[in-house]
Amino acid sequence: MVAGIATLKLNLSAFSSSMSSFTASSSSSSFPSFLPMRTPSSSKPRCFRIYALTSNDIKVGTNLEVDGAPWRVIEFLHVKPGKGAAFVRTKLKNYITGNTVEKTFRAGSSIDQADVYKETKQFTYKDGAQFVFMDLSTYEEFRLGEKEIGDRTKWLKEGMDCNLLLWNGKVIDVDLPITVKLTVVDVDPGLKGDTAQGGTKPATLDTGAVVNVPLFVNVGDEILVDSRTGQYMSRA
């Protein structure tokens, strides 16, 4: 009986010593991690926010959100009448519909600024009646219809970098480069004249546009055109 008790005490002592050794070892070393540590991505999705302005901040080019739609200020006038409160008379253009309206704001009143921003995308191809633009870093596609592009289609060429205007993540307009390089595909070769006197002739470009060019321009020539006015600038 005494021998059994002695053996039990010895075993308990050895177990206690083993646990002490394990505890000391554990406190001086780190346990392996069974779940991977993930660093949050530095790229964050764009947050759509509405910034508050006052009517005193209005100027040409200011983007306003009125009645749930984005508008651009194209004219404004601060008015201080002899009697009554001051106000700001504006002319606004709707980014989506293209309509223009006149609207008056009381001086100092709060107005929401539309979160309209630009991103450069490349025009890649036309899919039926839609024009497809691509973000070359993410390969995300953005599509615009012929109605949104309007008569700017005659200057739009595959591979051209354009600025897309976005509002709340939706494409609402596109800005083409001011200067575009296009190729003459058809011109009357028989039309002669004194080039020193600045004569011109109509030329058809590879986008289908027709512009007046100097008499010395021939088929195959690359020319620079102002996309805002459609006027010939020079040979490329």
TILUM-5299 format. One record per residue: x, y, z of N, C-alpha, C, O in turn. Coordinates in steps of 0.001 Angstrom, whole numbers, padded with zeros to 6 digits, always signed. Last residue first. Example, Ala and Ser with C-alpha at 12.3 -4.5 7.8 and 13.67 -1.06 7.14 Angstrom:
BEGIN
+012850-002250+007080+013670-001060+007140+012900+000030+007870+013409+001138+008039
+013190-005690+007800+012300-004500+007800+013200-003300+007800+014236-003319+008465
//
This chain:
BEGIN
-001105+065601-090603-000475+064981-089408+001009+064742-089644+001701+064234-088761
-001985+068816-091801-001622+067432-092079-000890+066873-090872-000144+067587-090201
-004430+070675-089895-003181+070538-090623-003015+069078-091038-003814+068219-090664
-007242+071180-089491-006205+071920-088794-004887+071894-089566-004301+072937-089857
-010641+071436-090511-009292+070950-090811-008281+071832-090087-008416+073056-090057
-013337+071345-088189-012508+072060-089149-011135+071402-089285-010561+070891-088323
-015132+070564-086273-015095+069809-087529-014235+070464-088584-014387+070166-089769
-015266+071644-083783-015794+072442-084891-015866+071684-086198-016565+072092-087125
-014345+069655-082094-015392+070560-081616-016057+071304-082764-017259+071567-082732
-012269+068312-083285-013524+067574-083098-014657+068472-082610-015823+068087-082703
-010238+069398-085734-010775+069850-084445-012148+069206-084264-013084+069517-085002
-007985+067127-087264-009268+067830-087307-009664+068229-085888-009445+067468-084946
-005220+066340-089243-005707+066648-087900-006951+067513-088016-006980+068495-088758
-004729+063636-091597-004918+065041-091245-005395+065165-089805-005910+064210-089224
-002975+061666-093843-003514+061765-092492-003578+063237-092115-002615+063983-092289
-003689+060692-097202-003075+061635-096260-003763+061548-094899-004979+061377-094816
-005238+059099-098794-004170+058462-098034-003486+059382-097052-002775+058919-096160
-005787+061522-101302-006212+060265-100694-005016+059604-100018-003923+059550-100581
-004454+064825-100478-004806+063731-101366-005265+062506-100579-005149+062457-099354
-004246+068354-100391-004494+067119-099652-004997+066043-100615-005853+066305-101460
-004126+070736-101762-002972+069839-101866-003162+068515-101131-002312+067632-101242
-006376+072237-101164-006320+071570-102458-005168+070577-102566-005228+069660-103386
-007465+071668-097739-006753+072408-098790-006606+071577-100063-006704+070351-100025
-010824+070517-097013-009375+070448-096855-008715+071289-097939-009344+071591-098954
-013786+070082-095250-013110+070845-096293-011619+070882-096001-011196+071228-094898
-015011+066801-094523-014484+068106-094118-013864+068783-095326-013471+068132-096295
-017087+064245-093521-016663+065028-094681-016235+066405-094189-017002+067096-093519
-016824+061015-091970-016995+062465-091899-016483+063128-093177-015564+062629-093827
-016115+058397-092062-017312+058802-092794-017561+060291-092778-018425+060782-093504
-013733+057766-091021-014880+057604-090116-016198+057947-090803-017268+057809-090210
-011903+058415-092963-012128+056989-092698-013249+056733-091701-013678+055590-091546
-013389+061184-094844-012414+060572-093940-012806+059138-093608-013909+058697-093933
-013598+063000-097835-014233+062011-096963-013155+061296-096152-012141+060859-096695
-013434+066464-098531-012738+065172-098439-013494+064276-097462-013963+064721-096415
-013936+069303-100608-014452+068347-099621-013689+067031-099690-013344+066551-100770
-011433+071901-100822-012270+070910-101473-012765+069935-100407-012089+069748-099395
-010164+075299-101138-010461+074066-100404-011335+073157-101248-011905+073577-102254
-007550+077782-101586-008727+077053-102016-008918+075773-101220-007957+075219-100687
-005515+079678-101032-006253+079023-099951-007524+078342-100387-008497+078321-099632
-003870+080684-102889-005030+081505-102546-005927+080835-101509-006978+081369-101152
-002024+078762-103340-001564+079958-102625-002726+080832-102202-002603+081629-101272
-003244+076914-104917-003120+076611-103479-002674+077832-102687-002925+077917-101485
-005487+077326-107283-004276+077992-106822-004161+077812-105313-004868+078453-104536
-006667+074118-108411-006816+075514-108016-005499+076080-107572-004500+075365-107499
-008669+071268-109281-007424+072026-109256-007693+073467-108825-008825+073948-108882
-009946+068166-108928-010206+069555-108552-008889+070298-108406-008089+069997-107519
-009431+065558-109382-009426+066425-110551-009645+067873-110223-009551+068734-111098
-009722+064126-107098-008344+064408-107531-008289+065377-108696-007240+065956-108979
-011772+064511-104466-011792+064711-105918-010387+065057-106408-009906+066164-106162
-011339+061907-102144-011282+063329-102442-011225+063456-103954-010682+062586-104636
-011304+059546-099584-011879+059940-100872-011826+061458-101000-012215+062191-100090
-009947+059171-097266-010213+057979-098076-010811+058329-099432-010823+057494-100336
-007714+060472-094998-008538+060815-096159-008703+059564-097025-007716+058971-097462
-007808+059707-091552-007214+059464-092870-008199+059811-093971-009382+059481-093884
-007211+061608-088521-008018+060776-089395-007381+060710-090777-006536+061532-091130
-006808+062509-085254-006062+062223-086484-006838+061217-087317-007094+060099-086869
-008175+065212-083387-008236+063810-083799-007495+063651-085121-007540+064524-085988
-008227+067294-080623-007576+067075-081911-007592+065581-082239-007082+064771-081464
-009744+066809-078347-010008+068006-079150-009429+067846-080550-010061+068215-081540
-011096+063554-077732-009938+064458-077804-010272+065656-078688-011004+065522-079668
-014476+063567-076389-013471+063129-077344-012251+064037-077255-012348+065161-076762
-016267+062681-073628-015493+063776-074213-014436+063191-075128-013594+062406-074690
-019510+061528-072909-018146+061210-073333-017519+062454-073955-018165+063181-074710
-021887+060715-070293-021422+061497-071443-019996+061081-071772-019355+060366-071001
-022605+058926-068365-023628+059870-068800-023182+060713-069991-024010+061359-070633
-022286+055842-066847-021736+056716-067877-022840+057624-068393-023894+057147-068813
-022564+055507-063330-023203+055350-064637-022604+056350-065619-022429+057527-065305
-021617+056051-060805-021174+054831-061453-021754+054593-062831-021463+053568-063447
-022647+058588-060251-023118+057429-059484-022800+056114-060187-023602+055180-060172
-021560+059417-063362-022333+059942-062238-022974+058757-061537-023746+058011-062139
-018882+060056-065587-019695+059133-064810-020373+059866-063661-019824+060801-063077
-017632+060529-068757-018173+061206-067584-019114+060250-066874-020032+059701-067483
-014673+059440-070287-016067+059146-069984-016460+059912-068725-015712+059939-067747
-012500+060538-072632-012866+060743-071236-014355+060469-071068-015195+061171-071631
-010695+058280-074790-011722+059291-074540-011948+059415-073039-011626+058506-072273
-008447+057151-077196-008682+057356-075764-009645+058516-075572-009443+059600-076120
-009063+054994-079923-008992+056373-079441-009287+056440-077942-010263+055856-077472
-009494+052530-080978-008191+052769-080373-008026+054167-079811-006968+054498-079277
-011576+053611-083643-011126+052534-082763-009704+052792-082281-008832+053207-083043
-012882+056935-083506-012110+055918-084216-011602+054882-083222-011239+055221-082096
-015121+059543-084028-014725+058447-083134-014073+057325-083927-014641+056825-084898
-016224+061445-085553-014825+061664-085175-014272+060504-084361-013084+060481-084039
-018810+060726-085924-018005+060919-087136-016544+061210-086825-015710+061223-087730
-019981+060715-083448-019587+059429-084025-018673+059615-085235-017853+058746-085531
-020961+063103-082672-019539+062898-082426-019050+061568-082988-017846+061308-083008
-023647+063337-082861-022889+063512-084100-021384+063393-083899-020615+063563-084845
-024246+060950-080224-024685+062021-081116-023830+062110-082371-023348+061099-082882
-023876+059384-077955-022703+059867-078681-023069+061037-079593-022307+061995-079722
-026481+058807-077143-025580+059476-076200-024360+060069-076931-023874+061137-076560
-027477+057533-079426-028132+058749-078942-027209+059525-078016-027149+060753-078083
-025961+055260-079659-025783+056304-080662-026400+057621-080203-025910+058697-080548
-024911+054330-076283-025695+054220-077501-025439+055376-078451-024780+056353-078093
-022124+052889-074641-022939+054065-074901-023663+053872-076226-023104+053321-077175
-020633+050871-072159-021328+050984-073427-022164+052261-073484-022814+052652-072514
-017622+049580-070918-018671+050579-070742-019306+050807-072108-018598+050924-073108
-015862+046841-069459-016446+047509-070617-017546+048483-070206-018299+048232-069265
-012721+046216-067950-014162+046420-067775-014681+047232-068962-014037+048179-069413
-010038+045836-067871-010767+045242-068998-012287+045314-068813-013036+044567-069442
-008428+047170-066124-009323+046153-065552-010085+045368-066618-010709+044352-066313
-006878+048770-067787-006258+048179-066596-007107+047064-066002-006569+046112-065436
-008441+049775-069813-007324+048905-070184-006632+048280-068986-005862+047335-069157
-011757+049859-070060-010725+050252-069116-009555+049289-069329-009683+048098-069046
-013371+050551-073165-012764+049599-072236-011749+050280-071332-010989+051149-071760
-016461+051005-074854-015235+051585-074326-014688+050631-073263-015454+049983-072548
-018507+050582-077608-017914+049907-076453-016581+050555-076105-015684+050646-076943
-021567+051679-078680-020141+051944-078753-019510+051434-077464-019926+051807-076367
-024309+050104-080302-023608+050499-079086-022119+050669-079351-021504+049928-080118
-025663+048979-082351-025876+050414-082154-025142+050938-080924-025328+052093-080541
-023218+046631-082859-024553+047043-083276-024697+048552-083166-023959+049309-083797
-020614+047624-081326-021420+046413-081262-022860+046776-081592-023626+047178-080717
-017482+048834-082147-018911+049120-082154-019665+047805-082227-019388+046969-083087
-014544+049041-079998-015286+048593-081171-016751+049000-081045-017202+049446-079990
-013026+050735-078226-012475+049500-078792-013212+049009-080031-012582+048606-081008
-011925+053611-076793-012977+053100-077662-012413+051901-078421-011443+052031-079167
-010732+053567-073487-010408+053466-074913-011592+052925-075690-012193+051920-075311
-011056+056060-070921-011310+054721-071459-010992+054734-072951-010987+055787-073589
-010577+057972-068078-010118+057732-069441-010340+056273-069828-009870+055364-069145
-013169+059533-066304-012218+058436-066355-011856+058186-067813-012727+058189-068683
-014525+062158-064275-014061+061650-065561-013102+060485-065380-012322+060449-064428
-017579+062762-062401-016129+062663-062532-015772+062015-063870-016620+061399-064515
-019986+064146-060302-019660+063818-061695-018141+063822-061835-017486+064782-061431
-021867+064361-057979-020553+063707-058006-020278+063209-059425-020332+062011-059703
-023432+067503-057649-023443+066179-058269-022021+065629-058339-021088+066340-058712
-024180+069154-054664-023254+069071-055792-023253+067650-056333-023092+066695-055573
-027149+070654-053529-026345+069438-053607-025463+069475-054850-025928+069786-055946
-027361+073734-051773-027573+072990-053009-026665+071767-052993-025539+071833-052500
-028800+076188-049650-027981+074983-049786-028378+074211-051045-029561+074051-051347
-028712+079776-050189-029429+078511-050006-028508+077330-050274-027546+077449-051033
-027476+082162-050763-027093+081477-049531-027792+080159-049302-027503+079476-048318
-030200+083381-052579-028815+083601-052156-028549+082924-050816-029304+083094-049858
-032232+080995-054199-032142+082064-053213-030704+082185-052726-030055+081167-052484
-032045+080352-057642-031749+079905-056282-031660+081127-055368-031083+082152-055730
-033747+079500-060609-033325+080550-059687-033137+079970-058292-033966+079194-057816
-033135+078235-063858-033553+077993-062476-032955+079074-061591-031820+079507-061787
-033848+077138-067066-033440+078264-066240-033988+078044-064835-035158+077708-064656
-032522+074307-068848-033589+074996-068129-032998+076189-067397-031795+076242-067142
-031922+072031-071485-031482+073183-070700-032698+073849-070061-033765+073938-070669
-031229+068551-072108-032147+069681-072010-031540+070806-071172-030745+070559-070265
-029697+066306-072044-029214+067408-072865-030107+068634-072816-029783+069657-073420
-030191+064104-070474-031123+064390-071558-030625+065467-072515-031070+065539-073660
-027857+064039-068791-028434+062826-069366-029300+063118-070575-029166+062454-071602
-027126+066575-067921-026104+065707-068487-026712+064530-069253-026147+064077-070248
-028880+069498-068543-028986+068141-068009-027986+067236-068711-027984+067133-069937
-027780+072697-067792-027903+071692-068836-027881+070309-068206-026980+069982-067433
-029110+075819-066633-028543+074503-066373-028753+073581-067565-029765+073664-068259
-028659+079085-065775-029109+078231-066867-028359+076909-066711-027129+076884-066662
-029717+081061-062929-028822+080144-063637-029495+079542-064864-030720+079497-064972
-029575+083643-060602-030287+083128-061766-029319+082281-062591-028221+082734-062916
-029720+083977-057224-028812+083615-058314-029646+083016-059443-030333+082011-059259
-030667+086789-055112-030824+085444-055662-029815+085229-056785-029149+086162-057235
-031618+088741-052220-030759+088471-053364-030979+087030-053840-031416+086169-053076
-034937+089839-051326-033720+089062-051084-032927+088859-052375-033490+088812-053469
-036172+093272-051564-036267+091825-051555-034906+091162-051406-033870+091825-051366
-035089+095926-053621-035978+095421-052580-036040+093901-052682-035966+093334-053772
-033061+096014-055468-033166+097086-054480-034055+096694-053318-033811+097079-052175
-031445+092766-055926-032459+093787-056214-032500+094856-055119-032039+094637-053999
-028862+091321-057006-029171+091965-055730-030173+093083-055995-029783+094220-056259
-027905+088313-058536-028780+089484-058603-029052+089997-057190-029418+089234-056296
-025555+086639-060373-025940+087005-059012-026718+088327-059068-026227+089327-059592
-025939+084339-062889-025922+085777-062605-026402+085994-061178-027506+085590-060813
-024712+081920-065247-025218+082312-063927-025101+083821-063766-024285+084480-064411
-024611+079069-067414-024684+080521-067229-025156+080804-065797-025907+080021-065215
-024229+076405-067044-023630+076991-068246-023718+078524-068243-022991+079193-068977
-023872+073868-064761-024168+075292-064870-023465+075838-066113-022242+075745-066224
-025300+070716-065252-024088+071530-065330-024487+072983-065531-025335+073293-066367
-026852+068114-063318-026928+069277-064200-025606+070022-064148-024885+069976-063151
-028287+064953-062620-027087+065794-062675-027213+066898-063712-027628+066655-064845
-031229+064470-060552-030542+064374-061838-029320+065294-061835-029310+066303-061129
-032876+064907-058348-032350+063569-058585-031638+063382-059902-031452+062247-060341
-033413+067640-058313-034503+066698-058569-033983+065321-058973-034565+064651-059826
-030092+068258-059019-031394+068888-058809-032471+067891-059211-032447+067358-060321
-026850+068619-058409-027853+067564-058446-029191+068191-058046-029391+068596-056901
-024410+070309-060408-025423+070306-059363-026339+069101-059521-026571+068625-060632
-021230+071389-061138-022168+070279-061304-023119+070234-060119-022691+070134-058969
-020014+074334-062678-020383+073650-061446-021417+072571-061735-022367+072799-062483
-019720+075727-065032-019056+074436-064923-019370+073679-063649-019033+072500-063537
-019778+078924-063630-019890+078152-064863-019077+076855-064725-017904+076882-064351
-020807+078699-060160-020056+079313-061252-020220+078435-062489-020743+077324-062399
-021879+078939-056813-022202+078616-058202-021325+079411-059167-021129+080616-059015
-021626+079614-054212-020518+078870-054803-020727+078605-056291-019827+078092-056956
-023986+080711-053386-022864+081637-053572-021664+080964-054233-020781+081645-054756
-025625+078604-052887-025797+079285-054171-024671+080279-054434-024427+080649-055582
-023491+076120-051460-024486+077175-051340-024573+077864-052689-023687+077716-053530
-023299+072526-051348-022811+073840-051733-023847+074869-051306-024937+074525-050851
-022469+069317-050244-023369+070467-050131-022634+071740-050518-021511+071995-050081
-022066+066349-052084-021456+067438-051346-022389+068646-051363-023014+068950-052379
-022665+062998-051907-023231+064263-052351-022676+065364-051456-022801+065314-050232
-020832+060153-053043-021243+061087-052006-021806+062356-052634-021455+062724-053755
-020066+056973-053524-020807+058042-054159-021366+058955-053073-022246+058576-052300
-016898+055590-053373-018110+055913-052623-018787+057103-053291-018146+058113-053585
-015272+053053-055135-015605+054473-055043-016910+054670-054311-017904+054001-054593
-013634+050482-053264-014633+050920-054239-014983+052380-054030-014991+052880-052905
-010112+050559-052798-011439+050627-052229-012433+051050-053288-012116+051890-054130
-007142+048915-052576-008081+049510-053528-009491+049427-052975-009999+048336-052714
-005801+047560-050646-005659+049020-050641-006619+049699-051592-006895+050892-051465
-007314+044924-048813-006895+045485-050096-006845+047004-050017-007706+047647-049416
-006081+043825-045697-007136+044449-046487-006579+045084-047748-005512+045698-047740
-004327+040836-045454-004211+042295-045407-005310+042909-046244-005460+042543-047409
-004971+038053-043589-005233+038711-044857-005170+040220-044684-005881+040795-043860
-003502+035226-042320-003730+036624-042040-003871+037345-043387-002980+037252-044231
-005010+031978-042292-004113+032961-042913-004501+034383-042540-005685+034708-042455
-005194+029971-039432-005946+030791-040368-005024+031840-040959-004322+032528-040218
-003278+028837-037790-004036+027922-038620-004899+028671-039638-005308+028068-040631
-000053+029684-036899-001376+030222-037201-002092+029293-038158-001571+028989-039230
+001800+028114-034265+001546+028318-035690+000120+028815-035897-000797+028426-035174
+002660+030007-031371+001948+028901-031970+001773+029158-033466+001616+030306-033882
+005937+030985-030323+004629+031323-030848+003999+030110-031484+004690+029274-032067
+007614+030612-027110+007520+030389-028546+006112+030708-028997+005185+030711-028187
+007553+030924-024386+008701+031494-025067+008673+031274-026560+009603+031694-027249
+005316+029663-023470+005379+031102-023255+006528+031738-024014+006510+032942-024272
+005856+027013-024008+004798+027695-024751+004905+029190-024624+004614+029916-025574
+007848+026395-022190+008168+026358-023622+007146+027127-024418+007486+027814-025381
+006412+026614-019855+007545+027512-020070+007898+027577-021544+008203+028640-022085
+004565+024566-020227+004108+025941-020056+005222+026921-020341+005007+027943-020992
+006248+022307-020367+005421+022658-021536+004966+024103-021475+004961+024806-022486
+007300+022331-017774+008212+022475-018908+007455+022908-020144+007925+023761-020897
+004974+021884-016348+005719+023130-016123+006651+023398-017284+006789+024536-017734
+004304+019352-017244+003416+020473-017544+004131+021802-017359+003916+022740-018127
+006449+017858-016136+006265+017908-017600+005400+019080-017994+005704+019756-018976
+006001+018206-013444+007243+018717-014011+007119+018850-015525+007607+019809-016123
+003579+016864-013189+003635+018284-012868+004869+018919-013480+004806+020042-013981
+004414+014266-013876+003417+014949-014722+003455+016452-014511+003380+017231-015461
+006150+013741-011730+006689+013762-013106+005741+014488-014036+006184+015248-014898
+004343+013858-009648+005466+014796-009660+006048+014911-011060+006391+015997-011526
+002714+011711-010242+002151+013059-010217+003248+014106-010291+003078+015137-010942
+004562+009616-009952+003955+009879-011262+003367+011290-011346+003494+011973-012362
+005086+009844-007233+006177+010004-008196+005631+010334-009579+006151+011199-010283
+002631+009301-006126+003230+010610-005908+004323+010887-006913+004478+012012-007389
+002377+006607-006972+001424+007608-007427+001984+009012-007269+001838+009838-008170
+004493+005385-005503+004528+005382-006984+003599+006441-007560+003962+007114-008525
+003577+005777-002936+004839+006391-003343+004929+006474-004858+005371+007474-005423
+001312+004187-002957+001177+005631-002741+002415+006360-003204+002325+007437-003795
+002495+001663-003293+001572+002189-004324+001416+003697-004204+001389+004407-005209
+003945+001365-000955+004679+001422-002232+003805+002009-003326+004282+002755-004181
+001899+001220+000840+002824+002359+000927+003578+002523-000373+003825+003635-000841
+000837-001198+000000+000000+000000+000000+000872+001248+000000+000621+002202-000736
//
